[in-house]
C-alpha cells in the first residue's frame, strides 16, 4: 500500500492543513472581522431560541403524535411560554421586588455596620498579633492603590454609558428575533440532519446521522435536565431559607437557582450573598445557611441530577473543574457556562469517529 493511501498519513496531512489554515487566518484576521461581528449579533438570539427549542420540542412532538397540526402545536408551545412568563411575573416578581426594596432600604445600615467594624479594627489593631497587623496593613495599602489606579477610569466609565446603551439596544433587537428563529426551529428542526447528511457520500450518511442524533440527545438532556435541576434546587433553597427565617429568602433562592447553571463554581457563588445576609441578620444563621446549602447541594448532586440527567454526559468531576477554570480564563463567564455542553458535543463526535475508525 502506498504511503499516501495509509490512513495515519491522511490524518496527519489533514491536521497539518487545519493548522496551516488557522495560522493564515490568524495572520489575516481582518478577513474574519465581518464574520465575528455577524456571529456576535446572532449569538444571543440563537442561543435563547435553541434553549427554548429543546424546552418546547417535547410538547410539540407530543401534540403532533396526537394528530394535532404542527402549526397549531407550535402556537400551543408559544402560548405555554407566554403563560409561564405571565405566571412568573404575577406570582414571583412582586415578592422579589418587595425583598429587593427592603434590601436597598437596609443597605445603608449594613454599610454602617461594616464601617463600624473597620473603625474598631483600626482603633484596636495594636492588640492583635503582629502577623494580623501586617496583613491588615497590606490589605489597606492594596485597596488604596487599587482606588488610585481606577480613579482615571471613572471618566471612561461615564463615556462608556453610551456604549452600554448601544449594546442594550442590540440585545433588545436580538431578543425580538428569538420568536422568529424559534418558530423555524420547531417547524423545520427535523430537516436539519437530512440537510447536513446531504453533503456526505452515501456510505457515510448513516455514520453522520448517528453522530447528529447523539449530539441532539446530549444537548437536549443537558438543557432540559439542567433547567429542571436548577428549578428543584431553587425550591429546596427557598424552603430551607424560609425555615431558618433568613431575610430575602426568595431573592437568594432565585439567585442560587440561576448560578447553579455555572458548573462547579455555581454553589460557591450562590452561598456568598446568603452568608453575608445571615451575618448581618444574626451571626448564628451563618451556620444554618451553610447546613441548608450543604443539604440542598448534596441532594442535587447525589439524588436529583443522577435521576434527571442520567449518565448521558458522564463527565468526571476533575474534568469539569479543569474545563471550567480553563474556559473562565480564556473566555470569561460565557466560557464557564458553555464549557460543559461544548465538551459533551466534542466528546460525542470523537467517540463516534473513533468507533467508525475501529470498525472500518
DOPA-241276 format. One record per residue (C-alpha): residue number from 1; residue in one letter; chain; x, z, y. Coordinates in Angstrom, 2 decimals. Layout:
+-----+---+---+---------+---------+---------+
!   k ! r ! c !       u !       w !       v !
+-----+---+---+---------+---------+---------+
! NUM ! a ! A !       X !       Z !       Y !
...
+-----+---+---+---------+---------+---------+
//
This chain:
+-----+---+---+---------+---------+---------+
!   k ! r ! c !       u !       w !       v !
+-----+---+---+---------+---------+---------+
!   1 ! x ! A !    0.00 !    0.00 !    0.00 !
!   2 ! x ! A !    1.35 !   -0.98 !    3.41 !
!   3 ! x ! A !    2.18 !    1.76 !    5.87 !
!   4 ! x ! A !   -0.48 !    0.53 !    8.31 !
!   5 ! x ! A !   -3.16 !    0.89 !    5.63 !
!   6 ! x ! A !   -2.42 !    4.54 !    4.90 !
!   7 ! x ! A !   -4.97 !    6.97 !    6.28 !
!   8 ! x ! A !   -2.49 !    9.51 !    7.67 !
!   9 ! x ! A !   -0.75 !    6.75 !    9.62 !
!  10 ! x ! A !   -4.04 !    5.61 !   11.17 !
!  11 ! x ! A !   -4.88 !    9.20 !   12.11 !
!  12 ! x ! A !   -1.50 !    9.61 !   13.82 !
!  13 ! x ! A !   -1.98 !    6.36 !   15.74 !
!  14 ! x ! A !   -5.46 !    7.50 !   16.84 !
!  15 ! x ! A !   -4.07 !   10.84 !   18.07 !
!  16 ! x ! A !   -1.25 !    9.11 !   19.95 !
!  17 ! x ! A !   -3.66 !    6.68 !   21.59 !
!  18 ! x ! A !   -6.00 !    9.54 !   22.55 !
!  19 ! x ! A !   -3.14 !   11.49 !   24.15 !
!  20 ! x ! A !   -1.95 !    8.35 !   25.94 !
!  21 ! x ! A !   -5.43 !    7.73 !   27.37 !
!  22 ! x ! A !   -5.67 !   11.34 !   28.53 !
!  23 ! x ! A !   -2.25 !   11.05 !   30.20 !
!  24 ! x ! A !   -3.21 !    7.84 !   32.02 !
!  25 ! x ! A !   -6.48 !    9.38 !   33.19 !
!  26 ! x ! A !   -4.61 !   12.43 !   34.46 !
!  27 ! x ! A !   -2.16 !   10.23 !   36.39 !
!  28 ! x ! A !   -5.01 !    8.16 !   37.83 !
!  29 ! x ! A !   -7.54 !   10.96 !   38.22 !
!  30 ! x ! A !   -9.07 !    9.32 !   41.31 !
!  31 ! x ! A !  -10.76 !    6.93 !   38.88 !
!  32 ! x ! A !  -12.66 !    9.85 !   37.36 !
!  33 ! x ! A !  -13.80 !   11.35 !   40.67 !
!  34 ! x ! A !  -17.14 !    9.44 !   40.85 !
!  35 ! x ! A !  -17.80 !   10.33 !   37.20 !
!  36 ! x ! A !  -17.09 !   14.02 !   37.85 !
!  37 ! x ! A !  -19.44 !   14.02 !   40.86 !
!  38 ! x ! A !  -22.16 !   12.48 !   38.71 !
!  39 ! x ! A !  -21.60 !   15.00 !   35.91 !
!  40 ! x ! A !  -21.76 !   17.93 !   38.35 !
!  41 ! x ! A !  -25.01 !   16.57 !   39.75 !
!  42 ! x ! A !  -26.79 !   16.12 !   36.42 !
!  43 ! x ! A !  -25.17 !   19.02 !   34.53 !
!  44 ! x ! A !  -27.61 !   21.77 !   35.56 !
!  45 ! x ! A !  -30.82 !   19.70 !   35.12 !
!  46 ! x ! A !  -29.77 !   18.51 !   31.67 !
!  47 ! x ! A !  -28.74 !   21.99 !   30.54 !
!  48 ! x ! A !  -32.02 !   23.54 !   31.69 !
!  49 ! x ! A !  -34.02 !   20.67 !   30.20 !
!  50 ! x ! A !  -32.06 !   20.96 !   26.95 !
!  51 ! x ! A !  -32.78 !   24.68 !   26.67 !
!  52 ! x ! A !  -36.47 !   24.11 !   27.35 !
!  53 ! x ! A !  -36.48 !   21.21 !   24.88 !
!  54 ! x ! A !  -35.31 !   23.39 !   22.00 !
!  55 ! x ! A !  -37.74 !   26.14 !   23.00 !
!  56 ! x ! A !  -40.72 !   23.75 !   23.26 !
!  57 ! x ! A !  -39.91 !   21.47 !   20.33 !
!  58 ! x ! A !  -41.33 !   23.78 !   17.62 !
!  59 ! x ! A !  -44.69 !   23.88 !   19.44 !
!  60 ! x ! A !  -44.75 !   20.10 !   19.97 !
!  61 ! x ! A !  -43.75 !   19.47 !   16.34 !
!  62 ! x ! A !  -46.46 !   21.82 !   15.07 !
!  63 ! x ! A !  -49.16 !   20.21 !   17.20 !
!  64 ! x ! A !  -48.12 !   16.69 !   16.15 !
!  65 ! x ! A !  -48.32 !   17.74 !   12.49 !
!  66 ! x ! A !  -51.87 !   18.92 !   13.21 !
!  67 ! x ! A !  -52.75 !   15.32 !   14.18 !
!  68 ! x ! A !  -52.55 !   16.05 !   17.90 !
!  69 ! x ! A !  -51.40 !   13.11 !   20.08 !
!  70 ! x ! A !  -47.81 !   13.55 !   21.18 !
!  71 ! x ! A !  -48.60 !   13.22 !   24.88 !
!  72 ! x ! A !  -51.18 !   15.98 !   24.54 !
!  73 ! x ! A !  -48.70 !   18.17 !   22.62 !
!  74 ! x ! A !  -46.17 !   17.73 !   25.43 !
!  75 ! x ! A !  -48.79 !   18.69 !   28.01 !
!  76 ! x ! A !  -49.59 !   21.78 !   25.93 !
!  77 ! x ! A !  -45.86 !   22.68 !   25.96 !
!  78 ! x ! A !  -45.79 !   22.31 !   29.76 !
!  79 ! x ! A !  -48.89 !   24.46 !   30.01 !
!  80 ! x ! A !  -47.23 !   27.12 !   27.82 !
!  81 ! x ! A !  -44.18 !   27.14 !   30.13 !
!  82 ! x ! A !  -46.37 !   27.48 !   33.23 !
!  83 ! x ! A !  -48.40 !   30.25 !   31.59 !
!  84 ! x ! A !  -45.22 !   32.11 !   30.61 !
!  85 ! x ! A !  -43.75 !   31.86 !   34.13 !
!  86 ! x ! A !  -47.08 !   32.95 !   35.66 !
!  87 ! x ! A !  -47.19 !   35.95 !   33.32 !
!  88 ! x ! A !  -43.64 !   36.92 !   34.29 !
!  89 ! x ! A !  -44.48 !   36.66 !   37.99 !
!  90 ! x ! A !  -47.71 !   38.65 !   37.69 !
!  91 ! x ! A !  -46.59 !   41.36 !   35.26 !
!  92 ! x ! A !  -42.85 !   41.89 !   35.68 !
!  93 ! x ! A !  -41.98 !   40.66 !   39.17 !
!  94 ! x ! A !  -43.94 !   43.37 !   41.09 !
!  95 ! x ! A !  -42.32 !   46.39 !   39.36 !
!  96 ! x ! A !  -38.90 !   44.72 !   39.59 !
!  97 ! x ! A !  -39.43 !   44.14 !   43.31 !
!  98 ! x ! A !  -40.56 !   47.75 !   43.74 !
!  99 ! x ! A !  -37.50 !   49.10 !   41.91 !
! 100 ! x ! A !  -35.17 !   46.85 !   43.92 !
! 101 ! x ! A !  -36.72 !   48.08 !   47.18 !
! 102 ! x ! A !  -36.23 !   51.70 !   46.11 !
! 103 ! x ! A !  -32.64 !   50.89 !   45.13 !
! 104 ! x ! A !  -31.96 !   49.38 !   48.57 !
! 105 ! x ! A !  -33.54 !   52.43 !   50.23 !
! 106 ! x ! A !  -31.32 !   54.78 !   48.19 !
! 107 ! x ! A !  -28.17 !   52.70 !   48.64 !
! 108 ! x ! A !  -27.08 !   54.46 !   51.87 !
! 109 ! x ! A !  -27.32 !   57.84 !   50.12 !
! 110 ! x ! A !  -25.22 !   56.51 !   47.23 !
! 111 ! x ! A !  -22.59 !   55.18 !   49.64 !
! 112 ! x ! A !  -22.61 !   58.51 !   51.49 !
! 113 ! x ! A !  -22.02 !   60.33 !   48.19 !
! 114 ! x ! A !  -19.07 !   58.08 !   47.38 !
! 115 ! x ! A !  -17.61 !   58.67 !   50.85 !
! 116 ! x ! A !  -18.00 !   62.43 !   50.37 !
! 117 ! x ! A !  -16.16 !   62.23 !   47.05 !
! 118 ! x ! A !  -13.38 !   60.18 !   48.62 !
! 119 ! x ! A !  -13.10 !   62.61 !   51.54 !
! 120 ! x ! A !  -12.98 !   65.57 !   49.16 !
! 121 ! x ! A !  -10.21 !   63.96 !   47.11 !
! 122 ! x ! A !   -8.30 !   63.08 !   50.28 !
! 123 ! x ! A !   -8.50 !   66.65 !   51.60 !
! 124 ! x ! A !   -7.58 !   68.28 !   48.27 !
! 125 ! x ! A !   -5.15 !   65.78 !   46.80 !
! 126 ! x ! A !   -2.29 !   68.26 !   47.21 !
! 127 ! x ! A !   -3.90 !   70.39 !   44.50 !
! 128 ! x ! A !   -3.79 !   67.57 !   41.96 !
! 129 ! x ! A !   -0.79 !   66.87 !   39.70 !
! 130 ! x ! A !    1.89 !   64.61 !   41.15 !
! 131 ! x ! A !    1.08 !   61.63 !   38.91 !
! 132 ! x ! A !   -2.55 !   61.69 !   40.11 !
! 133 ! x ! A !   -1.37 !   61.85 !   43.74 !
! 134 ! x ! A !    0.90 !   58.85 !   43.16 !
! 135 ! x ! A !   -1.93 !   56.89 !   41.53 !
! 136 ! x ! A !   -4.30 !   57.74 !   44.39 !
! 137 ! x ! A !   -1.74 !   56.67 !   46.98 !
! 138 ! x ! A !   -1.03 !   53.40 !   45.16 !
! 139 ! x ! A !   -4.76 !   52.65 !   44.89 !
! 140 ! x ! A !   -5.30 !   53.36 !   48.59 !
! 141 ! x ! A !   -2.42 !   51.07 !   49.58 !
! 142 ! x ! A !   -3.70 !   48.34 !   47.27 !
! 143 ! x ! A !   -7.21 !   48.50 !   48.76 !
! 144 ! x ! A !   -5.79 !   48.44 !   52.29 !
! 145 ! x ! A !   -3.59 !   45.43 !   51.56 !
! 146 ! x ! A !   -6.48 !   43.55 !   49.96 !
! 147 ! x ! A !   -8.68 !   44.19 !   53.01 !
! 148 ! x ! A !   -5.95 !   42.92 !   55.32 !
! 149 ! x ! A !   -5.38 !   39.83 !   53.19 !
! 150 ! x ! A !   -9.07 !   38.97 !   53.22 !
! 151 ! x ! A !   -9.76 !   39.50 !   56.92 !
! 152 ! x ! A !   -8.72 !   35.93 !   57.60 !
! 153 ! x ! A !  -11.22 !   34.66 !   55.06 !
! 154 ! x ! A !  -14.24 !   36.01 !   56.94 !
! 155 ! x ! A !  -14.39 !   33.04 !   59.31 !
! 156 ! x ! A !  -14.05 !   30.65 !   56.40 !
! 157 ! x ! A !  -16.83 !   32.51 !   54.64 !
! 158 ! x ! A !  -19.12 !   32.19 !   57.66 !
! 159 ! x ! A !  -18.37 !   28.48 !   57.90 !
! 160 ! x ! A !  -18.91 !   28.18 !   54.16 !
! 161 ! x ! A !  -22.55 !   29.21 !   54.57 !
! 162 ! x ! A !  -23.36 !   25.59 !   55.36 !
! 163 ! x ! A !  -21.70 !   24.55 !   52.12 !
! 164 ! x ! A !  -23.77 !   27.14 !   50.25 !
! 165 ! x ! A !  -26.95 !   25.78 !   51.83 !
! 166 ! x ! A !  -25.97 !   22.27 !   50.76 !
! 167 ! x ! A !  -25.26 !   23.49 !   47.25 !
! 168 ! x ! A !  -28.63 !   25.24 !   47.14 !
! 169 ! x ! A !  -30.37 !   22.00 !   48.13 !
! 170 ! x ! A !  -28.53 !   20.18 !   45.33 !
! 171 ! x ! A !  -29.56 !   22.86 !   42.82 !
! 172 ! x ! A !  -33.18 !   22.70 !   44.01 !
! 173 ! x ! A !  -33.15 !   18.92 !   43.68 !
! 174 ! x ! A !  -31.70 !   19.27 !   40.19 !
! 175 ! x ! A !  -34.38 !   21.74 !   39.12 !
! 176 ! x ! A !  -37.06 !   19.31 !   40.32 !
! 177 ! x ! A !  -35.61 !   16.76 !   37.88 !
! 178 ! x ! A !  -35.92 !   19.13 !   34.93 !
! 179 ! x ! A !  -39.61 !   18.41 !   34.12 !
! 180 ! x ! A !  -38.96 !   14.66 !   34.06 !
! 181 ! x ! A !  -35.89 !   14.99 !   31.83 !
! 182 ! x ! A !  -37.73 !   17.42 !   29.55 !
! 183 ! x ! A !  -40.66 !   15.01 !   29.18 !
! 184 ! x ! A !  -38.47 !   12.19 !   27.89 !
! 185 ! x ! A !  -36.52 !   14.57 !   25.65 !
! 186 ! x ! A !  -39.74 !   15.74 !   23.99 !
! 187 ! x ! A !  -41.13 !   12.21 !   23.86 !
! 188 ! x ! A !  -38.08 !   10.32 !   22.54 !
! 189 ! x ! A !  -35.84 !   13.09 !   21.17 !
! 190 ! x ! A !  -36.19 !   11.93 !   17.56 !
! 191 ! x ! A !  -34.86 !    8.49 !   18.54 !
! 192 ! x ! A !  -31.51 !    9.88 !   19.67 !
! 193 ! x ! A !  -29.98 !    9.96 !   16.18 !
! 194 ! x ! A !  -31.13 !    6.41 !   15.46 !
! 195 ! x ! A !  -29.65 !    5.19 !   18.74 !
! 196 ! x ! A !  -26.28 !    6.82 !   18.01 !
! 197 ! x ! A !  -26.04 !    5.57 !   14.42 !
! 198 ! x ! A !  -26.68 !    2.01 !   15.63 !
! 199 ! x ! A !  -23.07 !    1.92 !   16.91 !
! 200 ! x ! A !  -21.59 !    2.63 !   13.45 !
! 201 ! x ! A !  -21.19 !    0.43 !   10.36 !
! 202 ! x ! A !  -23.94 !    0.67 !    7.76 !
! 203 ! x ! A !  -21.82 !    2.60 !    5.27 !
! 204 ! x ! A !  -21.02 !    5.25 !    7.91 !
! 205 ! x ! A !  -24.57 !    5.72 !    9.22 !
! 206 ! x ! A !  -25.56 !    8.36 !    6.65 !
! 207 ! x ! A !  -22.47 !   10.45 !    7.42 !
! 208 ! x ! A !  -23.04 !   10.23 !   11.18 !
! 209 ! x ! A !  -26.72 !   11.10 !   10.73 !
! 210 ! x ! A !  -25.77 !   14.16 !    8.66 !
! 211 ! x ! A !  -23.38 !   15.32 !   11.40 !
! 212 ! x ! A !  -26.03 !   14.85 !   14.08 !
! 213 ! x ! A !  -28.60 !   16.80 !   12.05 !
! 214 ! x ! A !  -26.14 !   19.67 !   11.55 !
! 215 ! x ! A !  -25.34 !   19.68 !   15.27 !
! 216 ! x ! A !  -29.03 !   19.69 !   16.15 !
! 217 ! x ! A !  -29.74 !   22.57 !   13.76 !
! 218 ! x ! A !  -26.79 !   24.56 !   15.14 !
! 219 ! x ! A !  -27.84 !   24.10 !   18.77 !
! 220 ! x ! A !  -31.48 !   24.87 !   18.00 !
! 221 ! x ! A !  -30.55 !   28.02 !   16.08 !
! 222 ! x ! A !  -28.28 !   29.24 !   18.86 !
! 223 ! x ! A !  -30.68 !   28.62 !   21.76 !
! 224 ! x ! A !  -33.87 !   29.80 !   20.05 !
! 225 ! x ! A !  -32.14 !   32.74 !   18.38 !
! 226 ! x ! A !  -30.23 !   33.80 !   21.48 !
! 227 ! x ! A !  -33.37 !   33.79 !   23.62 !
! 228 ! x ! A !  -35.28 !   35.89 !   21.09 !
! 229 ! x ! A !  -32.39 !   38.31 !   20.61 !
! 230 ! x ! A !  -31.98 !   38.78 !   24.38 !
! 231 ! x ! A !  -35.71 !   39.42 !   24.78 !
! 232 ! x ! A !  -35.75 !   42.02 !   22.00 !
! 233 ! x ! A !  -32.62 !   43.70 !   23.38 !
! 234 ! x ! A !  -34.17 !   43.87 !   26.86 !
! 235 ! x ! A !  -37.28 !   45.53 !   25.42 !
! 236 ! x ! A !  -35.15 !   48.05 !   23.49 !
! 237 ! x ! A !  -33.12 !   48.91 !   26.60 !
! 238 ! x ! A !  -36.27 !   49.30 !   28.70 !
! 239 ! x ! A !  -37.82 !   51.65 !   26.12 !
! 240 ! x ! A !  -34.61 !   53.67 !   25.85 !
! 241 ! x ! A !  -34.05 !   53.92 !   29.62 !
! 242 ! x ! A !  -37.69 !   54.88 !   30.14 !
! 243 ! x ! A !  -37.48 !   57.64 !   27.50 !
! 244 ! x ! A !  -34.45 !   59.26 !   29.17 !
! 245 ! x ! A !  -36.07 !   58.87 !   32.62 !
! 246 ! x ! A !  -33.44 !   56.57 !   34.13 !
! 247 ! x ! A !  -34.29 !   55.16 !   37.55 !
! 248 ! x ! A !  -34.66 !   51.36 !   37.90 !
! 249 ! x ! A !  -35.08 !   51.12 !   34.11 !
! 250 ! x ! A !  -36.83 !   47.74 !   34.22 !
! 251 ! x ! A !  -34.26 !   46.14 !   36.52 !
! 252 ! x ! A !  -31.39 !   47.47 !   34.42 !
! 253 ! x ! A !  -33.06 !   46.30 !   31.19 !
! 254 ! x ! A !  -33.63 !   42.81 !   32.60 !
! 255 ! x ! A !  -30.00 !   42.74 !   33.76 !
! 256 ! x ! A !  -28.87 !   43.76 !   30.28 !
! 257 ! x ! A !  -31.10 !   41.08 !   28.74 !
! 258 ! x ! A !  -29.52 !   38.31 !   30.83 !
! 259 ! x ! A !  -25.93 !   39.49 !   30.45 !
! 260 ! x ! A !  -26.35 !   39.54 !   26.68 !
! 261 ! x ! A !  -26.07 !   35.73 !   26.88 !
! 262 ! x ! A !  -22.36 !   36.28 !   27.54 !
! 263 ! x ! A !  -20.71 !   36.75 !   24.12 !
! 264 ! x ! A !  -18.71 !   39.94 !   23.53 !
! 265 ! x ! A !  -18.42 !   40.86 !   27.23 !
! 266 ! x ! A !  -22.18 !   40.95 !   27.92 !
! 267 ! x ! A !  -22.86 !   44.50 !   26.64 !
! 268 ! x ! A !  -19.94 !   45.93 !   28.63 !
! 269 ! x ! A !  -21.10 !   44.21 !   31.81 !
! 270 ! x ! A !  -24.69 !   45.37 !   31.26 !
! 271 ! x ! A !  -23.88 !   49.05 !   30.83 !
! 272 ! x ! A !  -21.81 !   49.43 !   34.03 !
! 273 ! x ! A !  -24.70 !   49.50 !   36.55 !
! 274 ! x ! A !  -26.74 !   51.70 !   34.20 !
! 275 ! x ! A !  -23.90 !   54.23 !   34.03 !
! 276 ! x ! A !  -23.48 !   54.19 !   37.81 !
! 277 ! x ! A !  -27.20 !   54.77 !   38.38 !
! 278 ! x ! A !  -27.16 !   57.59 !   35.83 !
! 279 ! x ! A !  -24.12 !   59.15 !   37.50 !
! 280 ! x ! A !  -25.85 !   59.25 !   40.89 !
! 281 ! x ! A !  -29.18 !   60.36 !   39.46 !
! 282 ! x ! A !  -27.92 !   63.12 !   37.14 !
! 283 ! x ! A !  -24.43 !   63.15 !   35.53 !
! 284 ! x ! A !  -25.73 !   64.20 !   32.09 !
! 285 ! x ! A !  -27.71 !   60.95 !   31.98 !
! 286 ! x ! A !  -24.41 !   59.08 !   31.60 !
! 287 ! x ! A !  -24.21 !   60.40 !   28.05 !
! 288 ! x ! A !  -27.83 !   59.43 !   27.35 !
! 289 ! x ! A !  -27.29 !   55.91 !   28.76 !
! 290 ! x ! A !  -24.23 !   55.48 !   26.57 !
! 291 ! x ! A !  -26.21 !   56.59 !   23.50 !
! 292 ! x ! A !  -29.16 !   54.29 !   24.29 !
! 293 ! x ! A !  -26.85 !   51.32 !   24.88 !
! 294 ! x ! A !  -24.91 !   52.02 !   21.70 !
! 295 ! x ! A !  -28.08 !   52.24 !   19.59 !
! 296 ! x ! A !  -29.52 !   49.06 !   21.12 !
! 297 ! x ! A !  -26.30 !   47.11 !   20.61 !
! 298 ! x ! A !  -25.91 !   48.32 !   17.03 !
! 299 ! x ! A !  -29.48 !   47.26 !   16.24 !
! 300 ! x ! A !  -28.86 !   43.89 !   17.91 !
! 301 ! x ! A !  -25.57 !   43.26 !   16.15 !
! 302 ! x ! A !  -26.43 !   44.52 !   12.67 !
! 303 ! x ! A !  -30.19 !   44.01 !   12.32 !
! 304 ! x ! A !  -31.70 !   41.66 !   14.91 !
! 305 ! x ! A !  -29.09 !   38.89 !   15.23 !
! 306 ! x ! A !  -28.42 !   38.52 !   11.47 !
! 307 ! x ! A !  -32.16 !   38.21 !   10.76 !
! 308 ! x ! A !  -32.98 !   35.97 !   13.74 !
! 309 ! x ! A !  -29.94 !   33.68 !   13.78 !
! 310 ! x ! A !  -28.87 !   33.98 !   10.17 !
! 311 ! x ! A !  -25.44 !   32.67 !    9.19 !
! 312 ! x ! A !  -25.72 !   29.28 !   10.85 !
! 313 ! x ! A !  -22.97 !   29.99 !   13.36 !
! 314 ! x ! A !  -20.86 !   32.24 !   11.10 !
! 315 ! x ! A !  -18.08 !   32.85 !   13.67 !
! 316 ! x ! A !  -15.56 !   35.63 !   13.15 !
! 317 ! x ! A !  -15.63 !   38.31 !   15.90 !
! 318 ! x ! A !  -11.91 !   37.79 !   16.62 !
! 319 ! x ! A !  -12.57 !   34.07 !   17.13 !
! 320 ! x ! A !  -15.36 !   34.93 !   19.58 !
! 321 ! x ! A !  -13.03 !   37.20 !   21.58 !
! 322 ! x ! A !  -10.32 !   34.52 !   21.77 !
! 323 ! x ! A !  -12.84 !   31.83 !   22.75 !
! 324 ! x ! A !  -14.46 !   33.96 !   25.44 !
! 325 ! x ! A !  -11.16 !   35.07 !   27.01 !
! 326 ! x ! A !   -9.69 !   31.56 !   26.90 !
! 327 ! x ! A !  -12.80 !   29.87 !   28.29 !
! 328 ! x ! A !  -13.12 !   32.51 !   31.00 !
! 329 ! x ! A !   -9.52 !   31.93 !   32.12 !
! 330 ! x ! A !   -9.86 !   28.14 !   32.13 !
! 331 ! x ! A !  -13.39 !   27.55 !   33.44 !
! 332 ! x ! A !  -14.86 !   30.89 !   34.52 !
! 333 ! x ! A !  -18.30 !   32.29 !   33.76 !
! 334 ! x ! A !  -19.68 !   28.85 !   32.80 !
! 335 ! x ! A !  -16.99 !   28.53 !   30.14 !
! 336 ! x ! A !  -17.73 !   32.02 !   28.83 !
! 337 ! x ! A !  -21.43 !   31.20 !   28.39 !
! 338 ! x ! A !  -20.92 !   27.79 !   26.75 !
! 339 ! x ! A !  -17.78 !   28.58 !   24.72 !
! 340 ! x ! A !  -19.62 !   29.67 !   21.56 !
! 341 ! x ! A !  -22.16 !   26.81 !   21.31 !
! 342 ! x ! A !  -19.47 !   24.21 !   22.08 !
! 343 ! x ! A !  -17.17 !   25.73 !   19.48 !
! 344 ! x ! A !  -20.05 !   25.69 !   16.97 !
! 345 ! x ! A !  -20.67 !   22.00 !   17.61 !
! 346 ! x ! A !  -16.98 !   21.14 !   17.27 !
! 347 ! x ! A !  -16.83 !   23.22 !   14.09 !
! 348 ! x ! A !  -19.77 !   21.28 !   12.60 !
! 349 ! x ! A !  -18.12 !   17.95 !   13.44 !
! 350 ! x ! A !  -14.75 !   18.97 !   11.99 !
! 351 ! x ! A !  -16.27 !   20.39 !    8.79 !
! 352 ! x ! A !  -18.31 !   17.24 !    8.19 !
! 353 ! x ! A !  -15.36 !   14.95 !    8.93 !
! 354 ! x ! A !  -13.17 !   16.88 !    6.50 !
! 355 ! x ! A !  -15.92 !   16.71 !    3.89 !
! 356 ! x ! A !  -16.16 !   12.94 !    4.34 !
! 357 ! x ! A !  -12.37 !   12.61 !    4.24 !
! 358 ! x ! A !  -12.10 !   14.54 !    0.96 !
! 359 ! x ! A !  -14.87 !   12.62 !   -0.77 !
! 360 ! x ! A !  -13.65 !    9.22 !    0.42 !
+-----+---+---+---------+---------+---------+
//
